Amino acid sequence: MIQASLLQSTHGDLVTDAAYDFYGLRLATCSLDQRIKTWNLDENTGQWTNDNDWKAHDAPVCKLSWAHPEYGTILASCSFDKTVKIWEEGGVEPARGSDNNAGSRWRDRATLSESRLSGASVRTIEFAPRHSGLKLAVLSSDSYLRIYDCMELHSLATWNVMFEIDLQMAHPPATPPMSTTEMFGAPSTSLGSTSNGRGYGSNAGNTRPGKREADGGWALSWCKEKSLGDMIVVTAGTSGAAKVLQLSDTRSHKTAFTIPPSSANLADGPAMTTVAWAPTSGRRFHLIATGGRDGKVQIWKITPPNDDLRTGSDWGVTLAGAFDDHQSAVTRVEWNVTGTVLSSAGNDGNIRLWKATYGGAWRSMGHIHTEH
């Protein structure tokens, strides 16, 4: 049986993201109301209680990511105000230059604003695995991927851009720009302006001809396997494909492979909106899940080059499972901690669970509707 808990009085507007910490005992949520809330789980009762609530940005907050606890209690947030902020829990000194989070234990340690140079909003962020150091991947609507490295672990104040990669696909966008309703799956919500009169709509500040806010980058996910080094899967643009990038210590990068393996025929395909790289948990192959505006959830089996399971020096990319149960845009795919169960969420209001059988075939484990 699938069990669910309801968080009461979560936000004053649409919730745009929810992220668990490393242990799954804390939860952070963000919203169009520009605020972040953190929640603690009572393991005895199974109830979540709100312990912090603060105004984090000057526009809707899009995404959250927790750092590995080895580096402290650190949370990153990104927003349509074109910035990324690094928050740390603890300390008694006031927040830098603002009292927006007065009374909160979370302190604003750094603001990353390189995306403002092109007028692009930041669409997604994710901290790297522990073995890679305190690094943060940032993907903005101008299809630029930026990888930041923290240079001062004691203060979190200085972050250097290690990589700035243009992921723009060669072909022009084929699908129409998404409305705010399609972006976040909620009617009667507008990002066209905020109370201070500044615009954050689909045309705001974008400098690339023919490219609007919803045509930009959408999702990324780090590889959790230490032996492969720093690898990340990224989807950007509207081609319906994802790139897997291999990053080197010399600040160079290359495209290891693409998903699907032949993406030349995807110029007219629906956009890919979410990706998730599964933990390997001892497997000799990798799994990457993707979801798109066409309502499909796909699971890809990735075999490293020169592996005993195959011959050749190229990566093996095969489709292990495909499902269209959502019948509407897929907004999120996520793996459990062992990489054996996949969850997907769509604009149909359902969260669905998927698991492989003993023979390797992926099947539905069930679903729960948001109204349950």
C-alpha positions as CSV (number, residue, x, y, z in Angstrom):
1,M,0.0,0.0,0.0
2,I,1.2,3.5,-0.9
3,Q,0.9,5.8,2.1
4,A,0.9,9.6,2.0
5,S,1.2,12.5,4.5
6,L,-0.3,15.9,4.1
7,L,1.7,19.0,4.9
8,Q,-0.7,21.6,6.3
9,S,-0.5,25.3,5.4
10,T,2.5,24.7,3.1
11,H,2.6,27.9,1.1
12,G,0.6,30.9,0.0
13,D,0.9,30.0,-3.7
14,L,1.7,27.1,-6.0
15,V,4.5,24.8,-4.7
16,T,7.1,24.5,-7.4
17,D,9.6,22.0,-5.8
18,A,10.2,19.8,-2.8
19,A,13.5,18.2,-2.0
20,Y,14.6,15.7,0.7
21,D,17.9,15.9,2.5
22,F,20.5,13.1,2.4
23,Y,18.8,11.1,5.2
24,G,15.2,11.7,4.1
25,L,14.3,13.2,7.5
26,R,14.1,16.8,6.4
27,L,12.2,18.4,3.5
28,A,12.5,21.7,1.9
29,T,9.7,23.3,-0.2
30,C,9.6,26.4,-2.4
31,S,6.8,28.3,-4.1
32,L,5.7,31.1,-6.4
33,D,5.3,33.1,-3.2
34,Q,9.1,33.5,-3.2
35,R,9.5,31.7,0.1
36,I,11.3,28.5,1.2
37,K,10.1,26.3,4.1
38,T,11.9,23.5,5.8
39,W,10.2,20.5,7.5
40,N,11.3,17.9,10.0
41,L,9.9,14.3,10.2
42,D,8.8,12.8,13.5
43,E,9.8,9.2,12.9
44,N,7.4,8.0,15.7
45,T,4.3,9.6,14.4
46,G,5.2,10.1,10.7
47,Q,4.2,13.7,10.9
48,W,6.0,16.6,9.3
49,T,6.4,19.9,11.2
50,N,7.5,23.2,9.8
51,D,10.6,24.6,11.5
52,N,11.7,27.5,9.2
53,D,10.0,29.8,6.8
54,W,11.7,32.8,5.0
55,K,11.5,35.0,1.9
56,A,14.4,33.7,-0.3
57,H,14.1,35.6,-3.6
58,D,12.5,38.5,-5.4
59,A,10.6,36.3,-7.8
60,P,9.1,32.8,-7.8
61,V,11.5,30.1,-6.6
62,C,12.0,27.3,-9.1
63,K,14.2,24.6,-7.6
64,L,16.0,23.5,-4.4
65,S,19.0,21.2,-3.8
66,W,20.6,19.9,-0.6
67,A,24.4,19.5,-0.3
68,H,25.9,16.3,1.1
69,P,25.9,16.6,5.0
70,E,29.7,16.2,5.1
71,Y,29.9,19.9,4.1
72,G,27.3,21.1,6.6
73,T,23.5,21.8,6.4
74,I,23.5,23.6,3.1
75,L,20.7,24.4,0.7
76,A,20.7,26.0,-2.7
77,S,17.8,27.7,-4.4
78,C,17.2,29.2,-7.8
79,S,14.6,31.7,-9.1
80,F,13.1,33.7,-11.9
81,D,15.0,36.6,-10.5
82,K,18.0,35.1,-12.3
83,T,20.0,34.2,-9.3
84,V,21.1,31.2,-7.3
85,K,21.5,31.5,-3.5
86,I,23.4,29.4,-1.1
87,W,21.9,29.0,2.3
88,E,23.4,27.5,5.5
89,E,21.6,26.6,8.6
90,G,23.1,27.8,11.9
91,G,25.0,30.8,13.1
92,V,23.8,33.9,14.9
93,E,25.0,36.7,12.6
94,P,22.3,38.4,10.5
95,A,21.7,37.7,6.8
96,R,23.7,39.7,4.4
97,G,22.1,43.0,3.5
98,S,18.5,41.9,4.3
99,D,16.1,41.0,7.1
100,N,13.9,38.9,4.8
101,N,14.8,35.8,6.8
102,A,14.9,37.5,10.2
103,G,14.0,34.8,12.8
104,S,15.1,32.0,10.6
105,R,18.2,29.9,11.3
106,W,19.1,29.9,7.6
107,R,21.7,32.4,6.5
108,D,22.4,33.7,3.0
109,R,26.0,32.8,2.3
110,A,26.4,33.6,-1.4
111,T,24.5,34.7,-4.5
112,L,25.5,33.4,-7.9
113,S,24.3,35.8,-10.6
114,E,26.2,35.0,-13.8
115,S,22.9,34.2,-15.5
116,R,21.9,37.8,-15.3
117,L,24.5,38.7,-17.9
118,S,22.3,37.1,-20.5
119,G,19.0,38.0,-18.8
120,A,18.2,34.3,-18.4
121,S,16.3,32.8,-15.4
122,V,17.8,29.8,-13.7
123,R,15.6,26.7,-14.2
124,T,17.3,24.0,-12.2
125,I,20.2,23.3,-9.9
126,E,21.8,20.2,-8.3
127,F,24.8,19.7,-5.9
128,A,27.4,17.1,-7.0
129,P,27.9,13.9,-5.2
130,R,30.1,13.9,-2.1
131,H,33.2,12.5,-3.8
132,S,33.2,15.4,-6.3
133,G,33.5,18.1,-3.7
134,L,31.2,21.0,-3.0
135,K,30.2,21.7,-6.5
136,L,26.9,23.0,-7.9
137,A,25.5,22.5,-11.4
138,V,23.3,25.4,-12.6
139,L,21.2,25.3,-15.8
140,S,19.5,28.5,-17.1
141,S,17.0,29.3,-19.8
142,D,19.7,30.5,-22.2
143,S,20.8,26.8,-22.4
144,Y,24.1,27.4,-20.5
145,L,25.3,24.9,-18.0
146,R,27.5,26.4,-15.3
147,I,29.4,24.3,-12.8
148,Y,30.5,26.2,-9.6
149,D,33.1,25.1,-7.1
150,C,33.2,26.4,-3.6
151,M,36.6,27.8,-2.8
152,E,36.0,28.6,0.9
153,L,34.3,25.7,2.7
154,H,34.4,27.5,6.0
155,S,32.4,30.5,4.9
156,L,30.8,29.4,1.6
157,A,31.3,32.9,0.3
158,T,33.4,32.3,-2.8
159,W,32.2,30.2,-5.7
160,N,34.2,29.9,-9.0
161,V,32.8,29.0,-12.3
162,M,34.7,25.9,-13.4
163,F,32.7,25.2,-16.5
164,E,30.4,27.3,-18.7
165,I,29.0,25.1,-21.4
166,D,26.6,26.2,-24.2
167,L,24.2,23.3,-24.7
168,Q,22.2,25.0,-27.4
169,M,21.0,22.4,-29.9
170,A,21.9,23.0,-33.6
171,H,18.2,22.9,-34.8
172,P,15.6,25.6,-33.8
173,P,12.8,24.9,-31.4
174,A,10.0,22.8,-32.8
175,T,7.5,22.9,-30.0
176,P,5.6,26.0,-29.0
177,P,6.7,27.9,-25.9
178,M,5.0,26.6,-22.7
179,S,2.6,28.8,-20.8
180,T,3.0,29.2,-17.1
181,T,0.2,26.7,-16.6
182,E,2.2,24.1,-18.5
183,M,5.4,25.0,-16.7
184,F,4.0,24.3,-13.3
185,G,0.8,22.4,-14.0
186,A,-1.4,25.0,-12.3
187,P,-4.2,27.1,-13.7
188,S,-4.7,30.8,-12.9
189,T,-1.0,31.4,-12.1
190,S,0.9,34.1,-13.7
191,L,4.7,34.8,-13.8
192,G,4.3,37.9,-16.0
193,S,5.1,40.3,-13.2
194,T,5.6,40.6,-9.5
195,S,4.5,43.1,-7.0
196,N,7.5,45.3,-7.7
197,G,6.5,45.5,-11.4
198,R,9.5,43.6,-12.7
199,G,8.7,41.1,-15.4
200,Y,9.6,37.4,-15.2
201,G,7.5,36.1,-18.1
202,S,8.4,34.0,-21.1
203,N,9.9,36.9,-23.0
204,A,11.7,38.6,-20.1
205,G,15.3,39.5,-20.8
206,N,16.1,36.7,-23.2
207,T,18.7,37.7,-25.7
208,R,18.6,34.8,-28.2
209,P,16.4,35.3,-31.2
210,G,13.5,32.8,-31.3
211,K,14.2,31.6,-27.8
212,R,11.8,32.3,-25.0
213,E,11.8,31.3,-21.4
214,A,10.1,27.9,-21.8
215,D,12.4,26.9,-24.7
216,G,15.5,26.9,-22.4
217,G,17.1,24.2,-20.3
218,W,15.0,22.0,-18.1
219,A,16.8,19.3,-16.2
220,L,20.1,17.8,-15.1
221,S,21.3,14.9,-12.9
222,W,24.8,13.9,-11.7
223,C,26.3,10.5,-12.0
224,K,26.6,9.0,-8.5
225,E,29.4,6.5,-9.4
226,K,32.8,7.7,-8.2
227,S,34.8,5.5,-10.6
228,L,33.5,7.3,-13.7
229,G,34.6,10.7,-12.4
230,D,32.4,13.8,-12.9
231,M,29.6,13.0,-15.4
232,I,26.3,14.8,-15.7
233,V,23.2,14.3,-17.9
234,V,21.6,17.5,-19.1
235,T,18.5,18.2,-21.3
236,A,18.3,21.7,-22.8
237,G,16.2,23.1,-25.7
238,T,13.3,21.4,-27.3
239,S,14.9,18.6,-29.3
240,G,13.7,15.8,-27.1
241,A,17.3,14.7,-26.4
242,A,19.7,14.7,-23.5
243,K,23.5,15.0,-23.5
244,V,25.8,13.2,-21.1
245,L,28.9,15.2,-20.4
246,Q,32.2,14.0,-19.0
247,L,34.1,16.7,-17.1
248,S,37.8,16.6,-16.6
249,D,40.1,18.1,-14.0
250,T,41.7,20.3,-16.7
251,R,38.3,22.2,-17.1
252,S,37.7,20.5,-20.4
253,H,34.6,18.5,-21.3
254,K,33.2,16.2,-23.9
255,T,29.9,14.6,-24.8
256,A,30.2,10.9,-23.8
257,F,26.8,10.0,-25.4
258,T,23.3,11.2,-26.1
259,I,19.9,9.9,-25.1
260,P,18.4,8.6,-27.3
261,P,21.7,7.4,-28.9
262,S,20.6,8.8,-32.3
263,S,19.0,12.1,-31.7
264,A,19.2,13.4,-35.3
265,N,15.6,12.6,-36.0
266,L,14.3,14.4,-32.8
267,A,14.3,18.0,-34.2
268,D,10.5,17.8,-34.4
269,G,10.1,15.8,-31.2
270,P,8.5,16.9,-27.9
271,A,10.8,18.5,-25.4
272,M,12.4,16.4,-22.6
273,T,11.5,18.0,-19.3
274,T,13.1,15.8,-16.6
275,V,16.0,13.4,-16.1
276,A,17.4,11.3,-13.2
277,W,20.6,9.2,-13.0
278,A,20.1,6.2,-10.7
279,P,22.5,5.1,-8.0
280,T,24.2,1.9,-9.2
281,S,24.2,0.0,-5.9
282,G,26.7,-2.6,-7.2
283,R,25.2,-3.0,-10.7
284,R,27.6,-3.2,-13.7
285,F,25.3,-0.9,-15.7
286,H,23.6,2.4,-15.1
287,L,20.0,3.5,-15.4
288,I,18.9,7.0,-16.5
289,A,15.2,7.9,-16.5
290,T,13.7,10.6,-18.6
291,G,10.3,12.2,-19.0
292,G,8.9,14.6,-21.6
293,R,6.0,16.8,-22.7
294,D,4.7,13.8,-24.7
295,G,3.7,12.1,-21.4
296,K,6.3,9.3,-21.8
297,V,8.5,8.0,-19.0
298,Q,11.5,6.2,-20.4
299,I,14.2,4.1,-18.7
300,W,17.6,3.8,-20.4
301,K,20.2,1.1,-19.7
302,I,23.7,2.5,-19.9
303,T,26.8,0.2,-20.3
304,P,30.2,1.7,-19.8
305,P,32.8,1.2,-22.6
306,N,35.1,-1.9,-22.6
307,D,32.8,-3.6,-20.1
308,D,32.8,-7.4,-19.9
309,L,29.1,-7.3,-20.8
310,R,29.7,-5.9,-24.2
311,T,32.5,-5.3,-26.7
312,G,33.7,-2.0,-28.2
313,S,34.9,1.3,-26.8
314,D,31.6,3.2,-27.0
315,W,28.9,3.6,-24.4
316,G,26.0,1.2,-24.8
317,V,22.6,2.9,-24.7
318,T,19.4,0.8,-24.9
319,L,15.8,1.5,-24.0
320,A,14.9,-0.7,-21.0
321,G,11.3,0.5,-20.5
322,A,8.8,3.1,-21.9
323,F,5.4,4.1,-20.4
324,D,2.8,6.6,-21.4
325,D,0.4,6.1,-18.4
326,H,0.4,9.8,-17.5
327,Q,-1.2,10.8,-20.8
328,S,0.1,14.4,-20.1
329,A,3.4,16.1,-19.6
330,V,5.8,14.4,-17.2
331,T,7.2,17.0,-14.8
332,R,9.5,14.9,-12.6
333,V,11.2,11.5,-12.4
334,E,13.2,10.4,-9.3
335,W,14.9,7.2,-8.1
336,N,15.0,5.8,-4.6
337,V,18.2,5.5,-2.7
338,T,19.2,2.1,-4.2
339,G,18.1,2.9,-7.8
340,T,15.6,0.1,-7.9
341,V,12.3,2.0,-7.8
342,L,11.5,4.9,-10.1
343,S,8.8,7.5,-9.3
344,S,7.2,9.8,-11.9
345,A,4.9,12.8,-11.6
346,G,2.8,14.3,-14.3
347,N,0.3,17.0,-15.1
348,D,-2.4,14.3,-14.7
349,G,-2.0,14.7,-10.9
350,N,-0.7,11.2,-10.4
351,I,2.5,10.0,-8.9
352,R,3.4,6.6,-10.3
353,L,6.0,4.0,-9.1
354,W,8.0,1.6,-11.4
355,K,10.1,-1.4,-10.6
356,A,11.9,-4.0,-12.6
357,T,10.9,-7.7,-12.4
358,Y,13.3,-10.5,-11.8
359,G,13.6,-10.9,-15.6
360,G,14.5,-7.2,-16.0
361,A,11.1,-6.0,-17.3
362,W,9.8,-2.7,-15.8
363,R,6.3,-2.8,-14.4
364,S,4.0,-0.4,-12.6
365,M,3.9,-0.8,-8.8
366,G,0.9,1.5,-8.4
367,H,0.0,5.1,-8.3
368,I,-1.5,7.8,-6.0
369,H,-3.4,10.9,-7.0
370,T,-2.8,14.2,-5.4
371,E,-6.4,14.3,-4.2
372,H,-6.0,11.1,-2.2
